[in-house]
Amino acid sequence: MSVTDGPQRRSTHVTTTATVPLTTTQRAPALDFEALYRGSRDDVFAYVATLLRDRSAAEDVTAAAFERAYRKRDGYRPSRGSRRAWLFGIARNAALDELRRRNRSAAMTADPEDLDTALPDDEAEKAVRRAALRTALAGLAPREREIVALKFHAGLDNAELAAVLGVSPSNAGTLLHRAVTALRKAIDD
């Protein structure tokens, strides 16, 4: 019997039903916050310390940034950037909040001190180069210091820099190139 040869009948012998969800969107995998913390805590601290120039304030702001990130962990969207870029965006906002609270502009310091190692005499050349770099960094504009800190302290790539700064990846690369060029010029002078 074909479909057009008479009334259609329903099957009365159905024993199972198939259910299909109405939406086919999948939830993003849960953010492994502990792994993110362990892999980024030192970099976040170095970046924040660079912006704040105050070790104890950097510790407080780093803790506040991780607290904010933990509270907002369900809001992380992989489509908007890497986990590190998301975290550094939160850390940047926390540091800028602290700077606003202090009512002063961001200034970059040198690398956070490594209190566990002493400077041997044979590393005097490295010490001279570090001092020249610190002086050159201090002469950069705050935005350039921030870009250098994000790239070299935090180890972010250009796409992550772009996500943190709110610019396109090509613009982030251009800003980084200009900052490094200005830094090299200042060191050479």
MARBA-3410 file (N, C-alpha, C, O; in Angstrom, 1 decimal):
189
0.8,-1.2,0.0,0.0,0.0,0.0,0.9,1.2,0.0,1.8,1.3,0.8 ~ 0.7,2.1,-0.9,1.5,3.4,-1.0,0.8,4.4,-0.1,-0.3,4.3,0.3 ~ 1.5,5.5,0.0,1.0,6.6,0.8,-0.2,7.2,0.2,-1.1,7.7,1.0 ~ -0.4,7.2,-1.0,-1.5,7.8,-1.7,-2.7,6.9,-1.9,-3.8,7.3,-2.3 ~ -2.6,5.6,-1.5,-3.6,4.6,-1.7,-4.6,4.5,-0.5,-5.3,3.5,-0.5
-4.7,5.4,0.3,-5.7,5.3,1.4,-5.2,6.1,2.6,-4.2,6.7,2.6 ~ -6.0,5.9,3.7,-5.7,6.7,4.9,-4.4,6.2,5.5,-4.1,5.0,5.5 ~ -3.6,7.1,6.1,-2.4,6.7,6.7,-2.7,6.2,8.1,-3.6,6.6,8.8 ~ -1.9,5.2,8.5,-2.1,4.6,9.8,-0.9,4.9,10.7,0.3,4.9,10.2 ~ -1.1,5.0,11.9,0.0,5.1,12.9,0.4,3.7,13.3,-0.4,2.8,13.4
1.7,3.6,13.6,2.2,2.3,14.1,1.8,2.2,15.5,1.9,3.1,16.3 ~ 1.3,1.0,15.9,0.9,0.8,17.2,1.9,-0.1,17.9,1.8,-0.5,19.1 ~ 3.0,-0.4,17.2,4.0,-1.3,17.8,5.3,-0.6,18.2,6.4,-1.2,18.1 ~ 5.3,0.6,18.5,6.4,1.4,18.9,6.8,1.0,20.4,6.0,1.1,21.3 ~ 8.0,0.6,20.6,8.4,0.2,21.9,9.4,1.1,22.5,9.5,1.2,23.8
10.1,1.9,21.7,11.0,2.9,22.3,10.9,4.2,21.6,10.3,4.3,20.5 ~ 11.3,5.3,22.2,11.2,6.6,21.6,12.6,7.2,21.6,13.4,6.9,22.6 ~ 12.9,7.9,20.6,14.2,8.6,20.6,14.0,10.1,21.0,13.0,10.7,20.5 ~ 14.8,10.6,21.8,14.7,12.0,22.2,15.9,12.7,21.6,17.0,12.2,21.7 ~ 15.6,13.8,21.1,16.7,14.7,20.5,16.6,16.0,21.2,15.5,16.6,21.3
17.7,16.5,21.7,17.7,17.8,22.4,17.3,18.9,21.4,17.6,18.8,20.2 ~ 16.6,19.9,22.0,16.1,21.0,21.1,17.3,21.9,20.6,17.2,22.4,19.5 ~ 18.3,22.0,21.4,19.5,22.8,21.0,20.6,21.9,20.8,20.8,20.9,21.5 ~ 21.5,22.2,19.9,22.7,21.4,19.6,23.9,22.1,20.1,25.0,21.7,19.8 ~ 23.8,23.2,20.8,25.0,23.9,21.3,25.6,23.1,22.4,24.9,22.6,23.3
26.9,23.1,22.4,27.6,22.4,23.5,28.2,23.4,24.4,28.7,24.4,24.0 ~ 28.2,23.0,25.7,28.9,23.9,26.6,30.4,23.8,26.5,30.9,22.7,26.2 ~ 31.0,24.9,26.7,32.5,24.9,26.7,33.0,24.0,27.9,32.4,24.0,28.9 ~ 34.1,23.3,27.7,34.6,22.6,28.8,34.9,23.5,30.0,35.3,24.7,29.8 ~ 34.8,23.0,31.2,35.0,23.8,32.4,36.5,24.3,32.4,37.4,23.6,32.0
36.6,25.5,32.9,37.9,26.1,33.0,38.7,25.4,34.1,38.2,25.4,35.3 ~ 39.9,24.8,33.9,40.7,24.2,34.9,41.4,25.3,35.6,42.6,25.7,35.2 ~ 40.8,25.9,36.6,41.3,27.1,37.3,42.6,26.8,38.0,43.5,27.6,38.0 ~ 42.7,25.6,38.6,43.9,25.3,39.4,45.1,25.3,38.4,46.2,25.8,38.7 ~ 45.0,24.7,37.3,46.1,24.6,36.3,46.4,26.0,35.8,47.6,26.4,35.6
45.4,26.8,35.5,45.6,28.2,35.1,46.3,29.0,36.2,47.3,29.8,35.8 ~ 46.0,28.8,37.4,46.6,29.5,38.5,48.1,29.1,38.6,49.0,29.9,38.6 ~ 48.3,27.8,38.6,49.7,27.3,38.8,50.6,27.7,37.6,51.8,28.0,37.8 ~ 50.0,27.8,36.4,50.8,28.1,35.2,51.0,29.6,35.0,51.8,30.0,34.2 ~ 50.2,30.4,35.7,50.3,31.9,35.4,50.6,32.8,36.6,50.8,34.0,36.4
50.6,32.2,37.8,50.7,33.1,39.0,52.0,33.9,39.0,51.9,35.1,39.3 ~ 53.1,33.4,38.6,54.4,34.1,38.6,54.3,35.2,37.5,54.8,36.3,37.8 ~ 53.8,34.9,36.4,53.7,35.8,35.3,52.8,37.0,35.6,53.1,38.1,35.3 ~ 51.7,36.6,36.2,50.7,37.7,36.6,51.3,38.6,37.6,51.2,39.8,37.5 ~ 52.0,38.0,38.6,52.7,38.9,39.6,53.7,39.8,39.0,53.8,41.0,39.3
54.5,39.2,38.1,55.6,40.0,37.5,55.0,41.2,36.7,55.5,42.3,36.7 ~ 53.9,40.9,35.9,53.2,41.9,35.2,52.6,43.0,36.1,52.8,44.2,35.8 ~ 51.9,42.6,37.1,51.3,43.6,38.0,52.4,44.4,38.8,52.2,45.6,38.9 ~ 53.5,43.7,39.2,54.6,44.4,39.8,55.2,45.4,38.9,55.6,46.5,39.4 ~ 55.2,45.1,37.6,55.8,46.0,36.6,54.9,47.3,36.6,55.4,48.4,36.5
53.6,47.1,36.6,52.7,48.3,36.5,52.7,49.1,37.8,52.7,50.3,37.7 ~ 52.7,48.4,38.9,52.5,49.1,40.2,53.8,49.7,40.8,53.7,50.6,41.6 ~ 54.9,49.0,40.5,56.2,49.4,41.2,56.1,49.3,42.7,56.8,50.1,43.4 ~ 55.4,48.4,43.2,55.2,48.2,44.6,55.0,46.7,44.8,53.9,46.2,44.5 ~ 55.9,46.1,45.4,55.9,44.6,45.6,54.7,44.2,46.4,54.0,43.2,46.1
54.4,44.8,47.6,53.3,44.4,48.4,52.0,44.7,47.8,51.0,43.9,47.9 ~ 51.9,45.8,47.1,50.6,46.1,46.4,50.4,45.1,45.3,49.3,44.7,45.0 ~ 51.5,44.7,44.6,51.4,43.8,43.5,50.9,42.4,44.0,50.1,41.7,43.3 ~ 51.3,42.0,45.2,50.9,40.8,45.8,49.4,40.9,46.1,48.6,39.9,45.8 ~ 48.9,42.0,46.6,47.5,42.2,46.9,46.7,42.2,45.6,45.6,41.6,45.5
47.1,42.9,44.6,46.4,43.0,43.3,46.4,41.7,42.6,45.4,41.3,42.0 ~ 47.5,40.9,42.7,47.5,39.6,42.0,46.5,38.7,42.7,45.8,38.0,42.0 ~ 46.5,38.7,44.0,45.5,37.9,44.7,44.0,38.3,44.3,43.2,37.5,44.1 ~ 43.8,39.6,44.3,42.5,40.1,43.9,42.1,39.7,42.4,41.0,39.4,42.2 ~ 43.1,39.7,41.5,42.9,39.4,40.2,42.5,37.9,40.1,41.6,37.5,39.3
43.2,37.0,40.8,42.8,35.6,40.8,41.5,35.4,41.4,40.7,34.5,41.0 ~ 41.2,36.2,42.5,39.9,36.0,43.1,38.8,36.4,42.1,37.7,35.7,42.0 ~ 39.0,37.5,41.4,38.0,37.9,40.4,37.9,36.9,39.3,36.7,36.5,38.8 ~ 39.0,36.4,38.8,39.0,35.3,37.8,38.2,34.1,38.3,37.5,33.5,37.5 ~ 38.4,33.7,39.5,37.8,32.5,40.0,36.2,32.8,40.1,35.5,31.9,39.7
35.9,33.9,40.5,34.4,34.2,40.6,33.8,34.3,39.2,32.6,34.0,39.0 ~ 34.6,34.7,38.2,34.1,34.9,36.8,34.4,33.7,35.9,34.3,33.8,34.7 ~ 34.9,32.6,36.5,35.4,31.5,35.7,34.3,30.9,34.7,34.7,30.4,33.7 ~ 33.1,31.0,35.1,32.0,30.5,34.2,31.8,31.4,33.1,31.1,31.0,32.1 ~ 32.3,32.7,33.2,32.1,33.6,32.1,33.2,33.5,31.0,33.1,34.2,30.0
34.2,32.7,31.2,35.3,32.5,30.2,34.7,31.9,29.0,34.0,30.9,29.0 ~ 35.0,32.5,27.8,34.6,32.0,26.5,35.8,31.8,25.6,36.5,32.7,25.3 ~ 36.1,30.5,25.3,37.3,30.2,24.4,37.2,31.0,23.1,38.3,31.2,22.5 ~ 36.1,31.3,22.6,36.0,31.9,21.3,36.5,33.4,21.4,36.8,34.0,20.3 ~ 36.6,33.9,22.6,37.1,35.3,22.7,38.6,35.4,23.0,39.1,36.5,23.0
39.3,34.3,23.1,40.7,34.3,23.3,41.2,33.2,24.3,40.4,32.5,24.8 ~ 42.5,33.2,24.5,43.0,32.1,25.3,42.7,32.4,26.8,42.3,33.5,27.2 ~ 42.9,31.4,27.6,42.7,31.5,29.0,43.6,32.5,29.6,43.3,33.3,30.5 ~ 44.9,32.5,29.2,45.9,33.5,29.7,45.5,34.9,29.4,45.7,35.8,30.2 ~ 45.1,35.1,28.1,44.7,36.5,27.7,43.5,36.9,28.6,43.5,38.1,29.0
42.6,36.1,28.8,41.4,36.4,29.7,41.9,36.7,31.1,41.5,37.7,31.7 ~ 42.8,35.9,31.6,43.3,36.2,33.0,44.1,37.5,33.0,44.0,38.2,34.0 ~ 45.0,37.7,32.0,45.7,39.0,32.0,44.9,40.2,31.8,45.2,41.3,32.3 ~ 43.8,40.0,31.1,42.8,41.2,31.0,42.2,41.5,32.4,42.1,42.7,32.8 ~ 41.9,40.5,33.2,41.4,40.7,34.5,42.5,41.3,35.4,42.2,42.2,36.2
43.7,40.8,35.3,44.8,41.3,36.1,45.1,42.8,35.7,45.4,43.6,36.6 ~ 45.0,43.1,34.4,45.3,44.4,34.0,44.2,45.4,34.6,44.6,46.5,35.1 ~ 43.0,45.0,34.6,41.9,45.8,35.1,42.1,46.0,36.6,41.8,47.1,37.2 ~ 42.5,44.9,37.3,42.7,45.0,38.8,43.9,46.0,39.1,43.8,46.8,40.0 ~ 44.9,45.9,38.3,46.1,46.8,38.5,45.7,48.3,38.2,46.1,49.2,38.9
44.9,48.5,37.1,44.5,49.8,36.7,43.5,50.4,37.8,43.6,51.6,38.1 ~ 42.7,49.5,38.4,41.9,49.9,39.5,42.7,50.4,40.7,42.4,51.4,41.3 ~ 43.8,49.7,41.0,44.7,50.1,42.1,45.3,51.4,41.7,45.5,52.3,42.6 ~ 45.8,51.6,40.5,46.4,52.8,40.1,45.4,54.0,40.2,45.8,55.1,40.6 ~ 44.2,53.8,39.7,43.2,54.8,39.8,42.9,55.2,41.3,42.8,56.3,41.7
42.9,54.1,42.1,42.7,54.4,43.5,43.8,55.2,44.1,43.6,56.1,44.9 ~ 45.0,55.0,43.7,46.1,55.8,44.1,46.2,57.2,43.4,46.9,58.1,43.8 ~ 45.4,57.3,42.3,45.4,58.5,41.5,46.8,58.9,41.0,47.2,60.0,41.1 ~ 47.4,57.9,40.4,48.7,58.2,39.7,48.8,57.3,38.5,48.0,56.4,38.4 ~ 49.7,57.6,37.6,49.8,56.8,36.4,50.7,55.6,36.6,51.5,55.6,37.5
50.6,54.7,35.7,51.4,53.4,35.8,52.8,53.7,35.4,53.1,54.5,34.4 ~ 53.7,53.1,36.1,55.1,53.2,35.7,55.7,51.9,35.9,55.4,51.1,36.8 ~ 56.7,51.5,35.0,57.3,50.2,35.0,58.5,50.2,35.8,59.4,51.1,35.8 ~ 58.7,49.1,36.6,59.9,48.8,37.3,60.7,47.8,36.6,60.2,47.3,35.5 ~ 61.8,47.4,37.1,62.5,46.3,36.5,61.9,45.0,36.9,60.9,44.9,37.5
62.6,43.9,36.5,62.1,42.6,36.9,61.9,42.5,38.4,62.7,43.1,39.1 ~ 61.0,41.7,38.9,60.9,41.5,40.3,62.2,41.0,40.8,62.8,40.1,40.2 ~ 62.6,41.4,42.0,63.8,41.0,42.6,63.8,39.5,42.8,62.8,38.9,43.3 ~ 64.9,38.8,42.5,65.1,37.4,42.9,65.9,37.4,44.2,67.1,37.5,44.1 ~ 65.2,37.3,45.3,65.9,37.4,46.6,66.7,36.2,46.9,67.5,36.2,47.8
66.6,35.1,46.2,67.3,33.8,46.5,68.7,33.8,45.9,69.5,32.9,46.3 ~ 69.0,34.6,44.9,70.3,34.5,44.3,71.1,35.8,44.5,70.5,36.9,44.5 ~ 72.3,35.7,44.8,73.2,36.8,44.9,73.9,37.1,43.6,74.0,36.2,42.7 ~ 74.4,38.3,43.4,75.0,38.7,42.1,76.5,38.4,42.2,77.2,39.2,42.9 ~ 77.0,37.4,41.5,78.5,37.2,41.6,79.2,38.3,40.8,78.6,38.9,39.9
80.5,38.4,41.1,81.3,39.5,40.4,81.4,39.2,38.9,81.5,40.2,38.1 ~ 81.5,37.9,38.5,81.6,37.7,37.1,80.4,38.0,36.3,80.4,37.9,35.0 ~ 79.3,38.4,36.9,78.1,38.8,36.2,77.9,40.3,36.2,76.8,40.8,36.0 ~ 79.0,41.0,36.4,78.9,42.5,36.4,78.4,43.0,35.0,77.7,44.0,35.0 ~ 78.8,42.4,33.9,78.3,42.8,32.6,76.8,42.7,32.5,76.2,43.6,32.0
76.3,41.6,33.0,74.8,41.4,33.0,74.1,42.5,33.9,73.1,43.0,33.5 ~ 74.8,42.8,35.0,74.2,43.9,35.8,74.2,45.2,35.1,73.2,46.0,35.3 ~ 75.2,45.5,34.4,75.3,46.8,33.7,74.2,46.8,32.6,73.5,47.8,32.4 ~ 74.0,45.7,31.9,73.0,45.6,30.9,71.6,45.8,31.5,70.7,46.4,30.9 ~ 71.4,45.1,32.6,70.1,45.2,33.3,69.8,46.7,33.7,68.7,47.2,33.6
70.8,47.3,34.2,70.6,48.7,34.6,70.3,49.6,33.4,69.4,50.5,33.5 ~ 71.0,49.4,32.3,70.7,50.1,31.1,69.2,49.9,30.6,68.5,50.8,30.2 ~ 68.8,48.6,30.7,67.4,48.3,30.3,66.4,48.9,31.2,65.4,49.4,30.8 ~ 66.7,48.9,32.5,65.8,49.6,33.5,65.6,51.1,33.2,64.5,51.6,33.2 ~ 66.7,51.7,32.9,66.7,53.1,32.6,65.9,53.4,31.3,65.1,54.3,31.2
66.2,52.5,30.3,65.5,52.7,29.0,64.0,52.4,29.2,63.2,53.2,28.6 ~ 63.6,51.4,30.0,62.2,51.2,30.2,61.5,52.3,31.0,60.4,52.7,30.7 ~ 62.2,52.9,31.9,61.6,54.1,32.6,61.4,55.2,31.7,60.5,56.1,32.0 ~ 62.1,55.3,30.6,61.9,56.4,29.6,60.8,56.2,28.6,60.4,57.1,27.9 ~ 60.2,55.0,28.6,59.1,54.7,27.7,57.8,55.3,28.2,57.7,55.6,29.4
56.9,55.5,27.3,55.6,55.9,27.6,54.9,54.8,28.4,55.2,53.6,28.2 ~ 53.9,55.1,29.3,53.3,54.0,30.1,52.7,52.9,29.2,52.8,51.8,29.6 ~ 52.0,53.3,28.1,51.4,52.3,27.2,52.5,51.3,26.7,52.3,50.1,26.6 ~ 53.6,51.9,26.3,54.7,51.1,25.7,55.3,50.2,26.8,55.6,49.0,26.5 ~ 55.5,50.7,28.0,55.9,49.8,29.1,55.0,48.7,29.4,55.4,47.6,29.6
53.7,49.0,29.3,52.7,47.9,29.5,52.8,46.9,28.5,52.7,45.7,28.8 ~ 52.9,47.2,27.2,53.0,46.3,26.1,54.3,45.4,26.3,54.2,44.2,26.1 ~ 55.4,46.0,26.6,56.6,45.3,26.9,56.4,44.3,28.0,56.9,43.2,27.9 ~ 55.8,44.8,29.1,55.6,43.9,30.2,54.7,42.7,29.9,55.0,41.6,30.3 ~ 53.6,43.0,29.1,52.7,41.9,28.7,53.4,40.9,27.8,53.2,39.7,27.9
54.3,41.4,26.9,54.9,40.5,26.0,56.1,39.7,26.7,56.2,38.5,26.5 ~ 56.9,40.4,27.5,58.1,39.7,28.0,58.0,39.2,29.4,58.7,38.3,29.8 ~ 57.2,39.9,30.2,57.0,39.3,31.6,55.9,38.2,31.5,56.1,37.2,32.2 ~ 54.8,38.5,30.8,53.7,37.5,30.8,53.9,36.5,29.7,53.3,35.4,29.8 ~ 54.6,36.8,28.7,54.8,35.8,27.6,53.6,35.7,26.7,53.4,34.6,26.1
52.8,36.7,26.6,51.7,36.7,25.7,52.0,36.8,24.3,53.0,37.6,23.9 ~ 51.3,36.1,23.4,51.6,36.3,21.9,50.7,37.5,21.5,50.0,38.1,22.3 ~ 50.8,37.9,20.2,50.2,39.1,19.7,48.6,39.0,19.8,48.0,40.0,20.1 ~ 48.1,37.8,19.6,46.6,37.6,19.7,46.2,37.8,21.1,45.2,38.5,21.3 ~ 47.0,37.3,22.1,46.6,37.5,23.5,46.8,39.0,23.9,46.0,39.5,24.6
47.9,39.6,23.4,48.1,41.0,23.6,46.9,41.8,23.1,46.4,42.7,23.8 ~ 46.4,41.5,21.9,45.3,42.2,21.4,44.0,42.0,22.2,43.3,43.0,22.4 ~ 43.8,40.8,22.7,42.6,40.6,23.6,42.7,41.4,24.9,41.7,41.9,25.3 ~ 43.9,41.4,25.5,44.1,42.2,26.7,43.9,43.7,26.5,43.3,44.4,27.3 ~ 44.5,44.2,25.4,44.5,45.6,25.2,43.2,46.1,24.4,43.0,47.3,24.4
42.5,45.2,23.9,41.3,45.6,23.2,41.5,46.2,21.8,40.9,47.1,21.3 ~ 42.6,45.7,21.1,42.9,46.1,19.8,43.0,44.9,18.9,42.9,43.8,19.4 ~ 43.2,45.1,17.6,43.3,44.0,16.7,44.7,43.4,16.8,45.6,44.0,17.3 ~ 44.9,42.1,16.4,46.2,41.5,16.5,47.3,42.2,15.7,48.4,42.3,16.2 ~ 46.9,42.7,14.5,47.9,43.4,13.8,48.3,44.7,14.4,49.5,45.1,14.4
47.3,45.4,15.1,47.6,46.6,15.8,48.5,46.3,17.0,49.4,47.1,17.4 ~ 48.2,45.2,17.7,49.1,44.8,18.8,50.5,44.6,18.4,51.4,45.0,19.1 ~ 50.7,43.9,17.2,52.0,43.7,16.7,52.7,45.0,16.4,53.9,45.2,16.6 ~ 52.0,45.9,15.8,52.6,47.2,15.5,53.0,48.0,16.7,54.0,48.6,16.8 ~ 52.1,48.0,17.7,52.4,48.7,19.0,53.6,48.1,19.7,54.4,48.8,20.2
53.7,46.7,19.6,54.8,46.0,20.2,56.1,46.4,19.5,57.1,46.7,20.1 ~ 56.0,46.4,18.2,57.2,46.7,17.4,57.7,48.2,17.7,58.9,48.4,17.9 ~ 56.8,49.1,17.8,57.2,50.5,18.1,57.8,50.6,19.5,58.7,51.3,19.7 ~ 57.2,49.8,20.4,57.7,49.9,21.8,59.1,49.3,21.9,60.0,49.9,22.5 ~ 59.4,48.2,21.2,60.7,47.5,21.2,61.7,48.4,20.5,62.8,48.5,20.9
61.3,49.0,19.4,62.2,50.0,18.6,62.6,51.1,19.5,63.7,51.5,19.6 ~ 61.6,51.7,20.2,61.9,52.8,21.1,62.8,52.4,22.3,63.7,53.1,22.7 ~ 62.6,51.2,22.8,63.4,50.6,23.8,64.9,50.4,23.3,65.8,50.8,24.0 ~ 65.0,49.9,22.2,66.4,49.7,21.6,67.1,51.0,21.4,68.3,51.1,21.6 ~ 66.4,52.0,20.9,66.9,53.3,20.6,67.4,53.9,22.0,68.5,54.5,22.0
66.6,53.8,23.0,66.9,54.3,24.3,68.2,53.6,24.9,69.0,54.3,25.5 ~ 68.3,52.3,24.7,69.4,51.6,25.2,70.7,52.0,24.4,71.8,52.1,25.0 ~ 70.6,52.2,23.1,71.7,52.6,22.3,72.2,54.0,22.7,73.4,54.2,22.6 ~ 71.3,54.8,23.0,71.7,56.2,23.4,72.3,56.2,24.8,72.7,57.2,25.3
END
